Amino acid sequence: MTELVERLIAILEQEFDARQGGPALHADTELSSLGLSSLNLVKLIVRLEAAFDIEFADEALDLPRLGRLRDLAQYISQRGSGAA
């Protein structure tokens, strides 16, 4: 799971400049604390679906439901192989 969290952090930092000079992202970082707009959330989901060859269920497309990076990694792990 640690490798998956590291991949998520890399995607967030590369695609969305999620760190923006703030503290380092880690497994317990709340997704809601990243300040992603609704458009950026959709872009993130599309990027993650392509990167991990999965499809997010409609009910999962909600920041509070996704929770922390650790929770997102667990969701991705359960939905597919996590490899791409």
Stockholm file with secondary structure:
# STOCKHOLM 1.0

chainA/1-84         MTELVERLIAILEQEFDARQGGPALHADTELSSLGLSSLNLVKLIVRLEAAFDIEFADEALDLPRLGRLRDLAQYISQRGSGAA
#=GR chainA/1-84 SS CHHHHHHHHHHHHHHHCCSTTSSCCCTTCBGGGGCCCHHHHHHHHHHHHHHHTCCCCGGGCCHHHHCBHHHHHHHHHHHSCCCC
#=GC SS_cons        CHHHHHHHHHHHHHHHCCSTTSSCCCTTCBGGGGCCCHHHHHHHHHHHHHHHTCCCCGGGCCHHHHCBHHHHHHHHHHHSCCCC
//
